[in-house]
Amino acid sequence: MTSIFQRAMGAEFERLHPMMQRRFGVGLDAGEACVGRGVMSSIRRGPWWTIPFLQIGRLRNILVPDVGTDVPFTVSNFPYRDPLGRETVTFVREYVIGRKRRRFDATMILVGHTIVDYLGTHQHLAVDLDLHVDDRGGLVLTSDAQRFHEGRISFCFPMLFSGRARLTEWFDDADGRFHVDLEVRNRVFGFLFGYRGEFTCEWTPATDAPDRLKPVRHERRV
């Protein structure tokens, strides 16, 4: 039995570093959750005119408008069965920037052989992910098509008004830590948001996620 990432990646999953295999092996079959704790060496954003875009995303925990260095954070990966019967894994990142607490909410499911990443507290954005393994045994996640869902409204979100994310995560044997590097770019306006950091992980038995990590609404449409 396998995780949603193993099923999506097939044989390529075996090319991941063993620690990355364990981290992305989190699922109902494994009965295991993963909580990472570490520091973002930098959280950065694009020019001043990107701030309104980021502030809108902040309202539903989709983007973080703040910048900072040496920012403490946690990332919580818990498997659960959502009300629609789909195996789901949380990817909730929480930050403390000065006196501000920020969250970036994501929940992932498997549709066919594609991981679909729901973003935000209400799963407004459904984003297809391309998954590949790099030469370090790290995982490269690149966002692809995006759909917006709210009430009766549903449409493919124009990439002109959104960003394409590229996240690379790998495990370094030299320091025994996971490392992460994210950049979100718009094809016209360039760099929007990004962060770099490192963290360690703890695994605990789990076949459900705490309610505080689950979205307010589960979206049926993918």
C-alpha positions in Angstrom: 0.0 0.0 0.0 1.3 3.4 -0.9 1.0 7.2 -0.3 -0.7 9.5 -2.7 2.8 10.7 -3.7 4.0 7.2 -4.4 1.0 6.5 -6.6 1.5 9.8 -8.5 5.2 9.3 -9.1 5.4 5.6 -9.7 8.9 4.2 -10.0 10.4 7.7 -9.8 9.5 7.8 -6.1 12.3 5.3 -5.4 14.8 7.8 -6.7 14.0 10.1 -3.7 16.5 10.2 -0.8 15.2 7.7 1.8 14.3 10.5 4.2 12.4 12.2 1.5 10.6 8.9 0.8 9.6 8.8 4.4 8.4 12.4 4.5 6.3 12.1 1.3 5.2 8.6 2.3 2.9 10.1 4.9 -0.6 8.7 4.3 -3.4 6.7 5.7 -1.7 3.4 4.8 1.4 4.3 6.7 -0.7 5.7 9.6 1.9 8.3 10.2 2.1 12.1 10.3 5.1 14.4 9.9 5.7 17.7 11.7 8.7 19.8 10.6 10.1 22.6 12.7 12.8 25.0 11.6 13.8 28.4 10.4 13.2 30.3 7.2 16.5 32.0 6.5 14.6 34.4 4.2 11.0 35.2 3.3 10.8 37.7 0.5 8.4 39.3 -1.9 8.5 41.2 -5.2 8.2 45.0 -5.7 5.8 47.2 -3.8 3.0 46.7 -6.3 2.8 42.9 -5.5 1.7 43.8 -1.9 -2.1 44.2 -2.7 -2.0 40.8 -4.5 -0.3 39.1 -1.5 -2.7 40.8 1.0 -5.7 39.4 -0.8 -4.1 35.9 -0.6 -3.4 36.4 3.1 -7.2 36.7 3.8 -7.6 33.0 3.1 -4.2 31.8 4.0 -3.0 31.4 0.4 0.0 33.8 0.4 2.1 35.6 3.0 2.7 39.3 2.5 5.4 39.8 5.0 9.2 39.6 4.7 11.8 38.5 7.2 14.9 36.6 8.0 15.5 33.8 10.5 11.7 33.3 10.8 10.6 30.3 13.0 8.1 28.0 11.2 6.4 24.7 11.3 5.0 22.5 8.5 2.3 20.0 9.4 1.6 16.9 7.2 -1.3 14.9 8.5 -3.3 12.3 6.5 -7.1 12.1 6.8 -10.2 11.0 4.9 -12.1 14.1 3.9 -16.0 14.3 4.0 -16.0 13.3 0.3 -14.1 10.1 1.0 -10.8 11.3 -0.5 -7.5 10.6 1.1 -6.0 14.0 1.9 -2.7 15.2 3.3 -2.3 18.6 4.9 0.6 20.9 4.1 0.0 23.7 6.6 2.9 26.1 7.1 2.8 28.4 10.1 5.2 31.4 10.7 5.9 33.8 13.4 7.1 37.1 12.0 7.7 39.6 14.7 4.3 39.7 16.5 2.4 38.4 13.5 1.3 34.8 13.1 0.8 33.7 9.5 -0.4 30.5 7.9 -0.2 29.1 4.4 -2.9 26.4 4.0 -2.7 23.6 1.5 -4.4 20.2 1.3 -3.5 17.6 -1.3 -5.4 14.8 -3.0 -4.7 12.3 -5.8 -6.8 12.6 -9.0 -5.8 9.9 -11.5 -2.0 10.1 -11.5 -2.0 13.9 -10.6 -1.6 15.5 -7.2 -4.1 18.3 -6.9 -3.2 21.0 -4.3 -6.1 22.8 -2.8 -5.0 26.2 -1.5 -6.5 28.3 1.3 -8.9 27.9 4.1 -11.9 27.2 1.8 -10.0 25.3 -1.0 -10.8 28.1 -3.4 -7.8 27.3 -5.7 -7.2 23.8 -7.1 -3.7 23.5 -8.6 -2.2 20.6 -10.5 1.3 19.7 -9.5 4.1 18.3 -11.6 6.5 16.2 -9.5 10.1 15.3 -10.4 13.2 14.1 -8.6 16.5 16.0 -8.9 20.1 14.8 -8.8 20.2 15.1 -5.0 17.2 12.9 -4.5 15.1 15.9 -3.8 11.6 16.6 -4.9 10.7 19.4 -7.3 7.1 20.5 -7.3 5.9 22.8 -10.1 2.4 24.2 -10.2 0.5 23.9 -13.4 -3.2 24.6 -14.3 -5.2 26.4 -11.7 -9.0 26.4 -11.1 -11.0 28.8 -9.0 -14.1 27.4 -7.2 -16.6 29.5 -5.1 -20.3 28.7 -4.8 -21.7 28.2 -8.3 -18.7 30.0 -9.8 -15.9 27.8 -11.3 -13.4 28.7 -13.9 -9.8 28.1 -15.0 -7.8 30.9 -13.3 -5.9 33.1 -15.8 -2.2 32.7 -15.2 -1.9 36.4 -16.1 -3.4 37.2 -12.7 -1.7 34.4 -10.8 1.8 32.9 -10.2 3.5 29.7 -11.1 5.3 28.1 -8.1 8.4 26.0 -8.1 9.3 24.3 -4.8 12.4 22.2 -4.3 12.8 20.2 -1.1 15.7 17.9 -0.3 17.5 16.2 2.6 21.2 17.0 3.3 23.1 14.2 4.9 25.8 16.6 6.0 23.6 18.5 8.4 20.8 16.0 8.9 18.1 18.6 7.9 15.5 19.0 5.2 15.9 22.1 3.0 13.2 24.0 1.1 13.3 26.7 -1.6 10.2 28.2 -3.1 9.7 30.8 -5.8 6.4 32.1 -7.1 6.6 34.0 -10.4 4.1 35.7 -12.8 5.0 35.3 -16.5 4.5 39.1 -17.0 5.3 40.7 -13.6 8.2 38.4 -12.6 9.0 37.4 -9.0 6.1 37.6 -6.5 7.0 35.6 -3.4 9.5 33.1 -2.1 11.3 31.6 0.9 14.3 29.5 1.8 14.6 27.5 5.0 15.6 24.3 6.7 13.9 22.1 9.3 13.9 18.8 11.1 11.0 16.4 11.3 9.2 14.3 13.8 6.9 11.5 12.9 3.9 10.4 15.0 1.2 7.8 14.5 -1.9 9.4 12.8 -4.8 8.5 10.6 -6.6 11.8 11.0 -5.7 15.5 11.1 -6.4 18.0 13.9 -9.5 20.1 13.1 -7.4 23.3 13.2 -5.4 22.0 10.2 -8.4 21.1 8.0 -10.0 23.6 5.6 -13.2 25.3 6.6 -14.8 23.9 3.4 -14.0 20.8 1.3 -14.4 21.5 -2.4 -15.9 18.6 -4.5 -14.7 20.1 -7.8 -11.1 19.5 -8.8 
